[in-house]
């Protein structure tokens, strides 16, 4: 069973994934009202270490034309197919 904030982050990332949107930790922070350390910790410990999400580093062009590195949050195939509502095994 996921904690409330972990569920919010999961639902947000899964919706973005289904819509094909690129999202960052900053997007999640802004839209869910959580702190950057909260979101980063949730992604790392609840999802990334278990193979359900990953950070995809890309180089994009900033508004001023300079290259900028960005880390998009992505679901893995395993994360897309995992049943997060199944009861935890003891």
Secondary structure, DSSP 4 states (H G I P E B T S, - for coil): ---HHHHHHHHHHHHHHHHT----HHHHHHHHT--HHHHHHIIIIIIITTTSEEEEEEEEE-TTS-EEEEEEEEE-HHHHH--TTSPPP-
